[in-house]
């Protein structure tokens, strides 16, 4: 999986970056023609998505909850999956 990750980043990375640049350019043109974005609403939606403990605000406890979730996923197989993936990424970086 690590080797495939590096390979896919090398193959699909530049087109994805070009797409992101195109989206930014389109947003700039839309802003020039008067389109607006409700950034407060966007910020509320983002905060609601990141609020892991459900108290309605972002805090250090949310970071702890997200860190625990990440550790549960990464160490779910006793760390062997994480180490194998890291080795695959290292091999892929040397290959590609």
VMD Tcl script that builds the backbone (N, CA, C; Angstrom):
set m [mol new atoms 288]
animate dup $m
set s [atomselect $m all]
$s set {name element resname resid chain x y z} {
  {N N UNK 1 A 0.818 -1.191 0.000}
  {CA C UNK 1 A 0.000 0.000 0.000}
  {C C UNK 1 A 0.862 1.255 0.000}
  {N N UNK 2 A 1.961 1.229 0.722}
  {CA C UNK 2 A 2.834 2.393 0.762}
  {C C UNK 2 A 3.432 2.700 -0.595}
  {N N UNK 3 A 3.869 1.657 -1.297}
  {CA C UNK 3 A 4.434 1.841 -2.631}
  {C C UNK 3 A 3.365 2.396 -3.576}
  {N N UNK 4 A 2.154 1.862 -3.485}
  {CA C UNK 4 A 1.075 2.358 -4.329}
  {C C UNK 4 A 0.702 3.797 -3.998}
  {N N UNK 5 A 0.813 4.169 -2.745}
  {CA C UNK 5 A 0.536 5.554 -2.358}
  {C C UNK 5 A 1.520 6.508 -3.021}
  {N N UNK 6 A 2.795 6.176 -2.938}
  {CA C UNK 6 A 3.815 7.038 -3.547}
  {C C UNK 6 A 3.621 7.090 -5.060}
  {N N UNK 7 A 3.360 5.931 -5.656}
  {CA C UNK 7 A 3.144 5.888 -7.106}
  {C C UNK 7 A 1.950 6.755 -7.512}
  {N N UNK 8 A 0.850 6.641 -6.779}
  {CA C UNK 8 A -0.336 7.423 -7.132}
  {C C UNK 8 A -0.104 8.916 -6.907}
  {N N UNK 9 A 0.672 9.277 -5.880}
  {CA C UNK 9 A 0.988 10.696 -5.679}
  {C C UNK 9 A 1.837 11.232 -6.820}
  {N N UNK 10 A 2.760 10.413 -7.304}
  {CA C UNK 10 A 3.612 10.850 -8.416}
  {C C UNK 10 A 2.809 10.969 -9.715}
  {N N UNK 11 A 1.863 10.049 -9.928}
  {CA C UNK 11 A 1.090 10.055 -11.164}
  {C C UNK 11 A -0.048 11.063 -11.109}
  {N N UNK 12 A -0.810 11.053 -10.014}
  {CA C UNK 12 A -2.010 11.877 -9.928}
  {C C UNK 12 A -1.801 13.186 -9.180}
  {N N UNK 13 A -0.657 13.383 -8.578}
  {CA C UNK 13 A -0.412 14.598 -7.806}
  {C C UNK 13 A -0.471 15.869 -8.640}
  {N N UNK 14 A 0.292 15.951 -9.740}
  {CA C UNK 14 A 0.246 17.182 -10.546}
  {C C UNK 14 A -1.139 17.498 -11.104}
  {N N UNK 15 A -1.890 16.533 -11.651}
  {CA C UNK 15 A -3.236 16.895 -12.118}
  {C C UNK 15 A -4.147 17.404 -10.999}
  {N N UNK 16 A -4.010 16.837 -9.802}
  {CA C UNK 16 A -4.826 17.306 -8.684}
  {C C UNK 16 A -4.441 18.737 -8.323}
  {N N UNK 17 A -3.154 19.040 -8.329}
  {CA C UNK 17 A -2.715 20.409 -8.042}
  {C C UNK 17 A -3.213 21.375 -9.108}
  {N N UNK 18 A -3.173 20.962 -10.370}
  {CA C UNK 18 A -3.688 21.820 -11.436}
  {C C UNK 18 A -5.190 22.058 -11.258}
  {N N UNK 19 A -5.918 21.020 -10.867}
  {CA C UNK 19 A -7.353 21.168 -10.634}
  {C C UNK 19 A -7.617 22.155 -9.498}
  {N N UNK 20 A -6.850 22.044 -8.411}
  {CA C UNK 20 A -7.021 22.975 -7.282}
  {C C UNK 20 A -6.720 24.403 -7.712}
  {N N UNK 21 A -5.689 24.593 -8.532}
  {CA C UNK 21 A -5.367 25.928 -9.028}
  {C C UNK 21 A -6.486 26.448 -9.917}
  {N N UNK 22 A -7.075 25.573 -10.728}
  {CA C UNK 22 A -8.184 25.977 -11.577}
  {C C UNK 22 A -9.394 26.390 -10.747}
  {N N UNK 23 A -9.682 25.632 -9.695}
  {CA C UNK 23 A -10.800 25.978 -8.810}
  {C C UNK 23 A -10.554 27.340 -8.159}
  {N N UNK 24 A -9.329 27.585 -7.712}
  {CA C UNK 24 A -9.009 28.894 -7.112}
  {C C UNK 24 A -9.185 30.011 -8.128}
  {N N UNK 25 A -8.755 29.781 -9.363}
  {CA C UNK 25 A -8.911 30.804 -10.401}
  {C C UNK 25 A -10.391 31.069 -10.679}
  {N N UNK 26 A -11.203 30.019 -10.721}
  {CA C UNK 26 A -12.642 30.189 -10.940}
  {C C UNK 26 A -13.260 30.979 -9.786}
  {N N UNK 27 A -12.852 30.687 -8.565}
  {CA C UNK 27 A -13.373 31.435 -7.411}
  {C C UNK 27 A -12.987 32.905 -7.473}
  {N N UNK 28 A -11.779 33.179 -7.926}
  {CA C UNK 28 A -11.338 34.571 -8.058}
  {C C UNK 28 A -12.183 35.293 -9.114}
  {N N UNK 29 A -12.437 34.621 -10.232}
  {CA C UNK 29 A -13.256 35.231 -11.282}
  {C C UNK 29 A -14.680 35.459 -10.775}
  {N N UNK 30 A -15.228 34.479 -10.058}
  {CA C UNK 30 A -16.577 34.647 -9.503}
  {C C UNK 30 A -16.622 35.807 -8.512}
  {N N UNK 31 A -15.578 35.945 -7.704}
  {CA C UNK 31 A -15.527 37.060 -6.763}
  {C C UNK 31 A -15.452 38.394 -7.513}
  {N N UNK 32 A -14.749 38.414 -8.625}
  {CA C UNK 32 A -14.657 39.633 -9.425}
  {C C UNK 32 A -16.027 40.035 -9.955}
  {N N UNK 33 A -16.834 39.043 -10.324}
  {CA C UNK 33 A -18.163 39.337 -10.855}
  {C C UNK 33 A -19.212 39.494 -9.768}
  {N N UNK 34 A -18.811 39.479 -8.503}
  {CA C UNK 34 A -19.729 39.815 -7.433}
  {C C UNK 34 A -20.271 38.659 -6.615}
  {N N UNK 35 A -19.842 37.453 -6.882}
  {CA C UNK 35 A -20.302 36.325 -6.076}
  {C C UNK 35 A -19.684 36.431 -4.676}
  {N N UNK 36 A -20.448 36.113 -3.672}
  {CA C UNK 36 A -19.953 36.185 -2.301}
  {C C UNK 36 A -20.107 34.837 -1.612}
  {N N UNK 37 A -19.316 34.657 -0.584}
  {CA C UNK 37 A -19.363 33.441 0.226}
  {C C UNK 37 A -19.635 33.855 1.662}
  {N N UNK 38 A -20.556 33.185 2.301}
  {CA C UNK 38 A -20.839 33.438 3.712}
  {C C UNK 38 A -19.798 32.682 4.538}
  {N N UNK 39 A -18.664 33.340 4.809}
  {CA C UNK 39 A -17.553 32.675 5.482}
  {C C UNK 39 A -17.889 32.325 6.923}
  {N N UNK 40 A -18.756 33.094 7.546}
  {CA C UNK 40 A -19.148 32.757 8.923}
  {C C UNK 40 A -19.909 31.441 8.944}
  {N N UNK 41 A -20.789 31.252 7.977}
  {CA C UNK 41 A -21.524 29.988 7.894}
  {C C UNK 41 A -20.564 28.844 7.593}
  {N N UNK 42 A -19.612 29.083 6.695}
  {CA C UNK 42 A -18.624 28.050 6.363}
  {C C UNK 42 A -17.786 27.695 7.590}
  {N N UNK 43 A -17.411 28.711 8.369}
  {CA C UNK 43 A -16.636 28.460 9.587}
  {C C UNK 43 A -17.454 27.676 10.614}
  {N N UNK 44 A -18.742 28.010 10.741}
  {CA C UNK 44 A -19.599 27.264 11.670}
  {C C UNK 44 A -19.728 25.800 11.246}
  {N N UNK 45 A -19.896 25.586 9.944}
  {CA C UNK 45 A -20.011 24.209 9.460}
  {C C UNK 45 A -18.714 23.429 9.699}
  {N N UNK 46 A -17.574 24.081 9.471}
  {CA C UNK 46 A -16.295 23.423 9.717}
  {C C UNK 46 A -16.079 23.129 11.189}
  {N N UNK 47 A -16.441 24.083 12.044}
  {CA C UNK 47 A -16.297 23.868 13.481}
  {C C UNK 47 A -17.210 22.750 13.960}
  {N N UNK 48 A -18.405 22.682 13.403}
  {CA C UNK 48 A -19.338 21.615 13.770}
  {C C UNK 48 A -18.786 20.248 13.358}
  {N N UNK 49 A -18.138 20.192 12.203}
  {CA C UNK 49 A -17.560 18.924 11.738}
  {C C UNK 49 A -16.361 18.509 12.582}
  {N N UNK 50 A -15.583 19.470 13.076}
  {CA C UNK 50 A -14.389 19.156 13.858}
  {C C UNK 50 A -14.656 19.009 15.350}
  {N N UNK 51 A -15.833 19.394 15.806}
  {CA C UNK 51 A -16.173 19.298 17.225}
  {C C UNK 51 A -16.416 17.829 17.579}
  {N N UNK 52 A -15.384 17.174 18.088}
  {CA C UNK 52 A -15.449 15.731 18.322}
  {C C UNK 52 A -16.187 15.368 19.607}
  {N N UNK 53 A -16.124 16.226 20.621}
  {CA C UNK 53 A -16.762 15.868 21.889}
  {C C UNK 53 A -18.185 16.424 22.008}
  {N N UNK 54 A -18.651 17.192 21.018}
  {CA C UNK 54 A -20.032 17.628 20.973}
  {C C UNK 54 A -20.410 18.733 21.934}
  {N N UNK 55 A -19.429 19.507 22.417}
  {CA C UNK 55 A -19.766 20.579 23.355}
  {C C UNK 55 A -20.053 21.911 22.663}
  {N N UNK 56 A -19.964 21.950 21.346}
  {CA C UNK 56 A -20.306 23.154 20.609}
  {C C UNK 56 A -19.167 24.113 20.374}
  {N N UNK 57 A -17.959 23.771 20.798}
  {CA C UNK 57 A -16.812 24.650 20.557}
  {C C UNK 57 A -15.568 23.790 20.374}
  {N N UNK 58 A -14.578 24.365 19.719}
  {CA C UNK 58 A -13.318 23.655 19.509}
  {C C UNK 58 A -12.399 23.910 20.698}
  {N N UNK 59 A -11.842 22.845 21.232}
  {CA C UNK 59 A -10.985 22.974 22.405}
  {C C UNK 59 A -9.889 21.915 22.340}
  {N N UNK 60 A -9.069 21.904 23.378}
  {CA C UNK 60 A -7.990 20.919 23.460}
  {C C UNK 60 A -8.549 19.506 23.602}
  {N N UNK 61 A -9.729 19.385 24.190}
  {CA C UNK 61 A -10.339 18.047 24.304}
  {C C UNK 61 A -10.664 17.477 22.935}
  {N N UNK 62 A -11.067 18.338 21.999}
  {CA C UNK 62 A -11.328 17.870 20.637}
  {C C UNK 62 A -10.056 17.321 19.997}
  {N N UNK 63 A -8.940 17.997 20.224}
  {CA C UNK 63 A -7.666 17.506 19.694}
  {C C UNK 63 A -7.345 16.146 20.303}
  {N N UNK 64 A -7.597 15.993 21.592}
  {CA C UNK 64 A -7.359 14.710 22.250}
  {C C UNK 64 A -8.227 13.600 21.690}
  {N N UNK 65 A -9.492 13.919 21.419}
  {CA C UNK 65 A -10.402 12.914 20.857}
  {C C UNK 65 A -9.941 12.509 19.466}
  {N N UNK 66 A -9.568 13.492 18.628}
  {CA C UNK 66 A -9.099 13.170 17.284}
  {C C UNK 66 A -7.785 12.397 17.330}
  {N N UNK 67 A -6.890 12.744 18.262}
  {CA C UNK 67 A -5.631 12.006 18.397}
  {C C UNK 67 A -5.894 10.565 18.827}
  {N N UNK 68 A -6.830 10.367 19.746}
  {CA C UNK 68 A -7.168 9.015 20.174}
  {C C UNK 68 A -7.756 8.206 19.029}
  {N N UNK 69 A -8.604 8.828 18.232}
  {CA C UNK 69 A -9.172 8.137 17.071}
  {C C UNK 69 A -8.078 7.737 16.091}
  {N N UNK 70 A -7.126 8.652 15.860}
  {CA C UNK 70 A -6.028 8.342 14.942}
  {C C UNK 70 A -5.174 7.203 15.479}
  {N N UNK 71 A -4.905 7.222 16.779}
  {CA C UNK 71 A -4.122 6.122 17.367}
  {C C UNK 71 A -4.879 4.800 17.289}
  {N N UNK 72 A -6.179 4.840 17.503}
  {CA C UNK 72 A -6.972 3.611 17.399}
  {C C UNK 72 A -6.893 3.021 15.997}
  {N N UNK 73 A -6.927 3.887 14.995}
  {CA C UNK 73 A -6.846 3.400 13.615}
  {C C UNK 73 A -5.439 2.908 13.299}
  {N N UNK 74 A -4.428 3.704 13.673}
  {CA C UNK 74 A -3.043 3.362 13.321}
  {C C UNK 74 A -2.541 2.143 14.073}
  {N N UNK 75 A -2.946 2.005 15.313}
  {CA C UNK 75 A -2.439 0.900 16.121}
  {C C UNK 75 A -3.450 -0.231 16.255}
  {N N UNK 76 A -4.435 -0.240 15.386}
  {CA C UNK 76 A -5.481 -1.257 15.449}
  {C C UNK 76 A -4.960 -2.669 15.272}
  {N N UNK 77 A -3.875 -2.814 14.532}
  {CA C UNK 77 A -3.299 -4.135 14.314}
  {C C UNK 77 A -1.991 -4.292 15.076}
  {N N UNK 78 A -1.888 -3.640 16.208}
  {CA C UNK 78 A -0.675 -3.749 17.014}
  {C C UNK 78 A 0.501 -2.997 16.433}
  {N N UNK 79 A 0.258 -2.060 15.539}
  {CA C UNK 79 A 1.322 -1.261 14.959}
  {C C UNK 79 A 1.955 -1.877 13.729}
  {N N UNK 80 A 1.678 -3.147 13.458}
  {CA C UNK 80 A 2.328 -3.780 12.316}
  {C C UNK 80 A 1.861 -3.169 11.003}
  {N N UNK 81 A 0.599 -2.783 10.908}
  {CA C UNK 81 A 0.097 -2.184 9.677}
  {C C UNK 81 A 0.766 -0.837 9.439}
  {N N UNK 82 A 0.947 -0.064 10.488}
  {CA C UNK 82 A 1.570 1.244 10.357}
  {C C UNK 82 A 3.027 1.117 9.938}
  {N N UNK 83 A 3.742 0.202 10.548}
  {CA C UNK 83 A 5.154 0.010 10.213}
  {C C UNK 83 A 5.289 -0.505 8.784}
  {N N UNK 84 A 4.433 -1.437 8.401}
  {CA C UNK 84 A 4.477 -1.953 7.035}
  {C C UNK 84 A 4.178 -0.877 6.015}
  {N N UNK 85 A 3.221 -0.028 6.317}
  {CA C UNK 85 A 2.878 1.068 5.418}
  {C C UNK 85 A 4.047 2.042 5.306}
  {N N UNK 86 A 4.657 2.379 6.438}
  {CA C UNK 86 A 5.796 3.303 6.428}
  {C C UNK 86 A 6.962 2.727 5.625}
  {N N UNK 87 A 7.202 1.426 5.766}
  {CA C UNK 87 A 8.264 0.796 4.972}
  {C C UNK 87 A 7.921 0.824 3.485}
  {N N UNK 88 A 6.655 0.604 3.164}
  {CA C UNK 88 A 6.229 0.676 1.763}
  {C C UNK 88 A 6.413 2.067 1.185}
  {N N UNK 89 A 6.120 3.094 1.983}
  {CA C UNK 89 A 6.326 4.463 1.522}
  {C C UNK 89 A 7.817 4.718 1.301}
  {N N UNK 90 A 8.643 4.238 2.200}
  {CA C UNK 90 A 10.088 4.424 2.055}
  {C C UNK 90 A 10.601 3.731 0.794}
  {N N UNK 91 A 10.136 2.531 0.542}
  {CA C UNK 91 A 10.558 1.802 -0.668}
  {C C UNK 91 A 10.038 2.527 -1.913}
  {N N UNK 92 A 8.790 2.981 -1.857}
  {CA C UNK 92 A 8.223 3.692 -2.996}
  {C C UNK 92 A 8.944 4.984 -3.307}
  {N N UNK 93 A 9.398 5.697 -2.278}
  {CA C UNK 93 A 10.151 6.931 -2.515}
  {C C UNK 93 A 11.474 6.653 -3.208}
  {N N UNK 94 A 12.063 5.516 -2.931}
  {CA C UNK 94 A 13.313 5.158 -3.621}
  {C C UNK 94 A 13.063 4.671 -5.033}
  {N N UNK 95 A 11.901 4.023 -5.266}
  {CA C UNK 95 A 11.606 3.482 -6.589}
  {C C UNK 95 A 11.180 4.567 -7.570}
  {N N UNK 96 A 10.376 5.498 -7.106}
  {CA C UNK 96 A 9.799 6.478 -8.018}
  {C C UNK 96 A 10.415 7.812 -7.755}
}
mol reanalyze $m
mol bondsrecalc $m
mol representation Tube
mol addrep $m
